[in-house]
Amino acid sequence: MGPVLKPVRKDDSTGGPAAAQPAPPAPETADIAVMNQPLYVAAAKIYPRAVHGWFAAWRWALVWATQLVFYGGPWLSWNDRQAVLFDIAQRKFYIFGLVFWPQDVIYLTILLVISALSLFLFTAVAGRLWCGYACPQTVYTEIFLWIERKIEGDRNQRIRLDRGDWGAKKLGLKAVKHAVWIALALWTGFTFVGYFTPIHELGRSVLQLVGWSAGAPSATIGPWATFWILFYGFATYGNAGWMREQVCKYMCPYARFQSAMFDRDTLIITYDGERGEPRGPRARGRDKGGLGDCVDCGICVQVCPTGIDIREGLQYECIGCAACIDGCDQVMDKMGYPHGLIRYSTQHALDNKLGVREMWRRVFRPRVLVYSAVLWAIIFAAAFALYARVPLKVDIIRDRAAIAREVEGGLVENLYRVQLMNTQEKARRFALKAEGLPSLILVGDRTFEVPGASARLVTLKLRVSPAQVAAGKYPITIDVQAEDDPGVAVREKSIFIVR
């Protein structure tokens, strides 16, 4: 069974533990007490303190990496087109040199399976790594907080600003902050839509719409593009600027079922109570006087983006960002104590006082090894499937309007509609050949030109002499092969009907 996730136990107004509990209401007043219970409890605004350290550096490295990919992806070019473009209108997805069609939905399924297994693996190893380092909510909250700190100051300055009276300075700082937030949010929405609409055309349309581009409009921004830019921008602004930890605590379902993927050998952020308690303040360099290493400074709470106290144990609100580890290590450096009062550890290691080697040996347990083996097997299989993928797709449909008909010379003719899909970005000529019946004749053109990344529907006429075959249904094969590359070939089965 995994670690128990519990809410923080709040202290009373005097600072001591809430030991004395009020008597339960009398039966006749219980209903009144329930009716007076507020539906929503007001939450105090959280002012996360800036923190520096090893985990903060990793978090910002992932912020930079993810945003360089997100904001830069639509602007890359490949073969005189946008390198990454999900053209829903044309039903083509371009990813660098690959062109995917609706028939390639299996690759999307594989991608989702890989993502799910990766999430299971990372969670089994070290808890909510995704939430703490790479989740878009975490990433954009970090960016918006950085903007807020640059404009309004660090934690104490922001608290004083919010508690102070409204004036020109406060109004100006708030206006500048929200203007930068809205600009970033709209740019994020614009970039998001740029993955589905060619971003250069979208950019020209937006510039002409706001009057920043001279000349006659060459394109107009559509209503759906406008809607998604504004919607995605509004969601970014609201989630990262206003809701922040509320999204992680109340809206994200991952926080609720994460404990199902934890066990006693999962690395989680833990407070070493045996080393830290009893906690209490003291001057640097002074004797502890029977106290533990925790100086009760509250830095671990001040740097937490969800405002929890990790010293109360693992809680579902913890997103695993490790800010409390960096904050506590800074205090330990100032006090001259060793790091690790708050650290990544496992419940098993804490209970049994295991060393680092023993702990890591148990972290890589059979469950993790199975996840890893299955994940890598799927990745290699998907990579091989992409490498061996034939850049040609063929769909053959018999003409239902004329199942079988007699034509000149007494021959029986069947009609087929063949859709040729050239998934490469260069034009190709394909040759068609039919086999499976004696004296089977292909009437009309046998080769067809198909432009790059395009499809062409052609009609195929097959005839056979009824003197050589009896009435019935006969399996046949239709071969399609590129004239310039014999390796680009597809064989499809169909039925020939003789009456």
C-alpha positions in Angstrom: 0.0 0.0 0.0 1.3 3.5 -0.9 2.0 6.4 1.3 -1.1 8.0 2.9 -2.0 11.4 1.4 -3.5 13.6 4.0 -4.6 17.2 4.3 -2.6 19.6 6.5 -3.8 19.7 10.1 -4.3 23.4 10.9 -3.1 24.9 14.2 -5.2 27.2 16.3 -4.9 30.9 16.6 -2.3 30.7 19.5 0.1 28.7 17.3 -0.2 25.4 19.2 -1.7 22.2 17.8 -5.4 22.1 17.5 -5.8 19.5 20.3 -9.0 20.6 21.9 -11.9 19.8 19.6 -15.4 21.5 20.0 -18.2 19.2 21.2 -20.4 17.9 18.4 -23.6 19.8 17.9 -26.8 18.6 19.7 -29.0 16.5 17.5 -31.7 19.2 17.3 -29.1 21.8 16.1 -27.1 19.6 13.8 -29.3 20.4 10.7 -29.0 24.2 11.5 -25.2 23.8 11.7 -25.1 22.0 8.3 -27.3 24.7 6.7 -24.9 27.4 8.0 -21.9 25.7 6.5 -20.5 27.8 3.6 -20.4 26.0 0.3 -17.1 27.6 -0.6 -14.3 28.3 1.8 -12.3 31.4 1.0 -8.6 30.6 0.5 -5.8 33.0 1.4 -3.7 34.1 -1.5 -0.4 32.4 -1.8 2.7 34.4 -2.4 5.5 31.9 -3.4 8.9 33.1 -2.5 11.7 32.9 -5.0 14.1 30.1 -4.4 17.4 29.0 -6.0 19.0 25.6 -6.0 19.6 22.4 -7.9 15.9 21.5 -8.4 15.0 25.1 -9.3 17.7 25.0 -12.0 16.2 21.8 -13.4 12.7 23.3 -13.3 13.9 26.4 -15.2 15.8 24.3 -17.7 12.6 22.4 -18.5 10.7 25.7 -18.7 13.2 26.9 -21.4 13.3 23.6 -23.2 9.5 23.2 -23.4 8.8 26.8 -24.4 11.6 26.9 -27.0 9.9 23.8 -28.6 6.4 25.3 -28.3 7.0 28.8 -29.4 9.7 27.9 -32.0 8.1 24.9 -33.5 5.6 26.6 -35.9 8.3 28.9 -37.3 10.6 26.1 -38.5 10.5 25.3 -42.3 10.9 22.0 -44.1 10.7 21.5 -47.9 9.3 25.0 -48.4 6.5 24.5 -45.9 5.9 24.7 -42.1 7.9 21.9 -40.5 5.1 21.1 -37.9 1.6 21.7 -39.1 -1.6 19.8 -38.3 -3.8 20.8 -41.2 -7.2 19.6 -40.1 -9.0 21.1 -43.1 -6.9 19.1 -45.6 -6.6 16.2 -43.2 -2.8 16.1 -43.3 -0.4 16.3 -40.4 3.1 17.4 -41.3 6.0 16.6 -38.9 9.2 17.5 -40.5 9.7 14.9 -43.3 6.7 12.8 -42.4 3.2 13.3 -43.6 0.4 11.6 -41.7 -3.1 10.9 -42.9 -6.3 10.0 -41.1 -5.5 6.3 -41.9 -2.3 6.7 -39.7 -4.3 7.1 -36.5 -2.5 4.1 -35.2 0.6 6.2 -34.7 -1.5 8.6 -32.5 -2.7 5.7 -30.5 0.9 4.5 -30.0 2.0 8.0 -29.0 -0.8 8.1 -26.3 0.2 4.7 -25.0 3.9 5.8 -24.8 2.8 8.9 -22.9 0.7 7.0 -20.5 3.4 4.4 -19.8 5.9 7.1 -19.3 3.7 8.8 -16.8 3.2 5.5 -14.9 7.0 4.9 -15.0 8.0 8.3 -13.8 5.3 8.3 -11.1 6.3 4.9 -9.8 10.0 6.0 -9.6 9.7 9.6 -8.2 6.1 10.6 -7.8 4.7 13.7 -9.5 7.7 14.6 -11.7 5.5 15.6 -14.6 3.5 18.0 -12.3 6.5 19.5 -10.7 8.7 20.1 -13.7 7.0 19.8 -17.1 3.2 20.3 -16.7 2.0 23.3 -18.7 0.3 24.6 -15.6 3.6 24.5 -13.6 5.6 26.0 -16.5 3.3 28.9 -17.2 2.8 29.6 -13.5 6.6 29.8 -13.1 6.7 32.2 -16.1 3.9 34.4 -14.8 5.4 34.4 -11.3 8.8 35.5 -12.7 7.0 38.4 -14.5 5.2 39.3 -11.2 8.4 39.3 -9.3 10.2 41.5 -11.8 7.4 44.1 -11.7 6.0 44.0 -8.2 9.0 42.6 -6.3 9.6 39.5 -4.2 7.2 38.0 -1.7 7.3 40.6 1.1 7.0 43.4 -1.4 4.0 41.8 -3.1 2.3 41.2 0.2 2.7 44.9 1.2 1.6 46.1 -2.2 -1.6 44.0 -2.0 -2.4 45.1 1.5 -1.7 48.8 0.8 -4.2 51.3 -0.4 -4.9 51.8 -4.0 -2.9 54.7 -5.5 -1.0 55.7 -8.7 1.9 53.4 -7.9 -0.2 50.3 -7.1 -2.5 50.9 -10.1 0.5 51.4 -12.4 2.3 48.2 -11.3 -0.9 46.1 -11.5 -1.7 47.5 -14.9 1.8 46.8 -16.3 1.8 43.3 -14.8 -1.6 42.4 -16.3 -0.7 44.0 -19.6 2.4 41.8 -19.9 0.4 38.7 -18.8 -2.3 39.3 -21.4 0.3 39.9 -24.1 2.1 36.7 -23.3 -1.2 34.8 -23.1 -2.3 36.1 -26.5 1.0 35.2 -28.0 0.6 31.7 -26.5 -2.9 31.4 -28.1 -1.5 32.7 -31.4 1.3 30.1 -31.3 -1.2 27.3 -30.5 -3.4 28.2 -33.4 -0.2 28.4 -35.6 0.2 24.6 -35.3 -3.2 24.2 -37.1 -3.1 27.2 -39.5 0.1 28.2 -41.4 1.6 30.6 -38.9 3.0 33.1 -41.5 -0.4 33.5 -43.1 -2.0 33.7 -39.6 0.6 36.4 -38.6 -0.1 38.5 -41.7 -3.9 38.3 -41.1 -3.5 39.4 -37.4 -1.2 42.3 -38.4 -3.6 43.5 -41.0 -6.5 43.1 -38.6 -4.8 45.4 -36.0 -3.6 47.8 -38.7 0.1 47.1 -38.4 0.5 46.0 -41.9 0.2 48.3 -44.9 -1.4 47.4 -48.2 -4.6 45.6 -49.1 -5.5 42.6 -47.0 -4.3 39.4 -48.7 -6.0 37.1 -46.1 -8.5 37.4 -43.4 -8.4 35.7 -40.0 -11.3 33.2 -39.7 -13.8 33.1 -36.8 -12.5 29.8 -35.5 -8.9 31.0 -35.5 -10.0 34.1 -33.7 -12.0 32.1 -31.2 -9.1 29.7 -30.4 -6.5 32.4 -30.1 -8.7 34.3 -27.6 -9.9 31.1 -25.8 -6.4 29.6 -25.4 -5.0 33.0 -24.4 -7.8 33.5 -21.8 -7.2 30.0 -20.4 -3.5 30.7 -20.1 -4.1 34.1 -18.4 -6.7 32.7 -16.0 -4.9 29.5 -15.1 -1.4 30.8 -14.7 -2.2 34.3 -13.5 -5.2 33.9 -11.3 -6.0 30.3 -10.4 -2.5 28.8 -10.2 -2.6 26.3 -7.3 -6.4 26.0 -7.5 -6.0 24.2 -10.9 -3.6 21.7 -9.3 -5.6 21.2 -6.1 -9.2 21.1 -7.5 -9.3 20.9 -11.2 -6.6 18.4 -12.2 -7.7 14.8 -11.7 -4.0 13.5 -11.5 -3.7 14.8 -7.9 -6.6 12.5 -6.9 -5.5 9.2 -8.3 -1.7 9.7 -7.9 -1.6 7.6 -4.7 -2.7 4.6 -6.7 0.6 4.7 -8.5 2.7 5.2 -5.3 4.1 2.5 -3.1 6.5 2.5 -0.2 9.5 2.5 -2.5 8.4 5.5 -4.6 10.7 8.5 -4.2 8.7 11.3 -2.6 9.5 14.7 -1.0 9.8 13.9 2.7 10.7 15.8 5.9 13.0 13.8 8.2 11.1 14.3 11.5 13.5 12.2 13.5 16.3 14.6 12.6 14.3 17.8 12.6 12.1 17.5 15.7 11.6 19.1 18.1 11.8 22.2 15.9 12.5 25.6 17.2 14.4 28.9 16.4 17.9 29.5 17.4 20.8 31.8 16.5 23.4 30.7 14.1 26.4 29.0 15.8 24.5 28.5 19.1 24.0 25.2 20.7 20.8 23.4 19.7 19.7 23.0 23.3 18.0 19.7 22.7 16.2 20.9 19.5 16.3 19.2 16.2 17.8 20.7 13.0 14.5 22.4 11.9 14.7 26.0 13.0 11.0 26.5 12.2 11.7 29.3 9.8 8.8 28.5 7.5 10.8 28.8 4.3 9.5 25.5 3.1 6.0 26.8 3.3 6.9 30.2 1.8 8.4 28.7 -1.3 5.7 26.2 -1.9 3.5 27.1 -4.9 0.5 25.3 -3.3 1.1 26.7 0.2 1.4 23.4 2.1 3.7 22.5 5.0 5.6 19.4 4.0 6.5 18.9 7.6 3.0 17.7 8.1 3.6 14.7 5.8 2.8 13.9 2.2 -0.3 15.6 1.0 -2.2 15.4 -2.3 -1.6 19.1 -2.9 2.1 18.5 -3.2 3.0 18.7 -6.9 6.6 17.4 -6.3 8.4 20.6 -7.5 11.1 20.2 -4.8 11.1 24.0 -4.0 11.0 23.2 -0.3 14.1 21.1 -0.7 16.0 24.0 -2.2 14.7 26.4 0.4 15.5 24.2 3.3 19.0 23.4 2.0 19.7 27.2 1.8 18.8 27.5 5.5 20.9 24.5 6.4 23.9 26.1 4.7 23.4 29.3 6.7 23.1 27.3 10.0 26.0 25.0 9.1 23.9 21.9 9.1 24.0 19.1 6.5 21.6 19.1 3.6 18.7 16.6 3.5 16.3 17.6 6.3 13.8 17.8 3.4 14.8 15.5 0.6 13.7 12.9 -1.9 13.3 9.6 -0.1 11.0 6.6 0.2 8.7 5.6 3.0 10.6 2.3 3.3 13.9 4.1 3.6 12.7 6.4 6.3 11.0 3.7 8.4 14.0 1.3 8.1 16.8 4.0 8.0 18.2 2.7 4.7 21.2 4.2 3.1 21.3 5.8 -0.3 22.4 2.7 -2.1 19.8 0.4 -0.4 17.1 3.0 -1.1 18.0 3.2 -4.8 18.3 -0.5 -5.1 14.7 -0.8 -3.9 13.5 2.1 -6.2 14.4 0.0 -9.3 12.1 -2.8 -8.3 10.3 -5.3 -10.6 7.4 -2.9 -11.2 9.7 -0.2 -12.5 11.7 -2.7 -14.6 8.5 -4.0 -16.2 7.2 -0.5 -17.0 10.6 0.3 -18.6 10.8 -2.9 -20.6 7.3 -2.5 -22.0 7.9 1.2 -22.7 11.1 0.7 -24.6 9.7 -2.2 -26.5 6.8 0.0 -27.8 9.2 2.8 -28.6 11.4 0.6 -30.7 8.5 -1.0 -32.4 7.0 2.4 -33.3 10.4 3.6 -34.5 10.8 0.5 -36.7 7.2 0.9 -38.0 8.0 4.5 -39.0 11.3 3.5 -40.6 9.7 0.7 -42.6 6.6 2.7 -43.5 5.7 2.6 -47.2 4.9 6.1 -48.4 1.9 4.9 -50.4 -1.6 4.0 -49.3 -4.2 2.4 -51.5 -7.9 2.1 -50.9 -10.0 -0.1 -53.4 -13.8 0.1 -53.5 -15.9 -1.9 -55.9 -18.4 0.1 -57.8 -21.7 -0.9 -56.2 -23.8 0.8 -59.0 -22.6 -1.8 -61.5 -21.6 -5.0 -59.7 -20.9 -6.9 -63.0 -21.9 -6.1 -66.5 -21.5 -7.6 -70.0 -19.6 -5.4 -72.5 -18.6 -5.8 -76.1 -17.2 -9.1 -77.1 -19.2 -10.9 -74.3 -16.7 -10.0 -71.7 -17.7 -9.5 -68.0 -16.5 -6.2 -66.6 -16.1 -5.1 -63.0 -15.4 -1.5 -62.0 -13.2 -0.4 -59.1 -12.5 3.0 -57.6 -8.9 3.1 -56.5 -7.7 5.9 -54.3 -3.9 6.4 -54.5 -2.4 8.4 -51.6 1.2 9.6 -52.1 2.4 10.3 -48.6 5.8 11.7 -49.7 6.3 15.3 -50.8 7.5 14.6 -54.3 5.3 13.7 -57.3 5.3 10.1 -58.4 3.9 7.9 -61.1 2.4 4.6 -60.1 1.7 1.6 -62.2 -1.3 -0.7 -61.6 -1.5 -4.4 -62.3 -4.3 -7.0 -61.5 -3.9 -10.7 -61.0 -5.9 -13.7 -59.8 -8.0 -14.9 -62.8 -7.0 -16.4 -66.2 -7.4 -13.9 -69.1 -7.9 -11.0 -66.6 -7.6 -7.8 -68.6 -7.0 -4.3 -67.3 -8.7 -1.8 -69.7 -7.5 1.8 -69.9 -4.6 3.7 -68.3 -2.2 1.6 -66.3 -0.1 4.4 -64.9 -1.2 7.5 -63.0 0.7 10.6 -61.8 0.0 11.6 -58.1 1.4 14.9 -56.8 3.4 15.0 -53.6 1.4 14.6 -50.3 -1.8 14.3 -52.3 -4.4 11.7 -53.2 -5.9 10.8 -56.6 -9.1 8.8 -57.2 -9.0 6.7 -60.4 -11.3 4.2 -62.0 -10.1 0.8 -62.8 -11.8 -1.5 -65.4 -11.2 -5.2 -65.2 -12.6 -7.7 -67.7 -12.6 -11.5 -68.1 -14.0 -14.0 -70.5 -17.0 -15.9 -69.1 -16.0 -18.9 -71.2 -13.0 -19.4 -69.0 -14.6 -18.9 -65.6 -17.9 -20.0 -64.2 -20.3 -17.7 -62.4 -19.3 -16.8 -58.9 -17.0 -14.6 -56.8 -13.2 -14.8 -57.3 -10.4 -13.3 -55.2 -8.0 -11.0 -57.1 -5.1 -8.8 -56.2 -4.3 -5.4 -57.4 -0.6 -4.3 -57.2 0.4 -0.6 -57.2 4.1 0.2 -57.6 6.1 3.4 -58.0 7.9 3.5 -61.3 11.0 5.1 -59.9 11.3 2.9 -56.8 10.2 -0.8 -56.8 10.3 -0.7 -53.0 7.3 1.6 -52.9 4.6 -0.9 -53.6 1.3 -2.0 -52.1 -0.8 -5.1 -52.8 -4.5 -5.0 -52.1 -7.1 -7.8 -52.3 -10.6 -7.5 -53.8 -13.3 -9.6 -55.4 -14.3 -10.1 -59.0 -17.9 -11.2 -59.7 -18.9 -13.2 -62.7 -22.6 -13.7 -63.5 
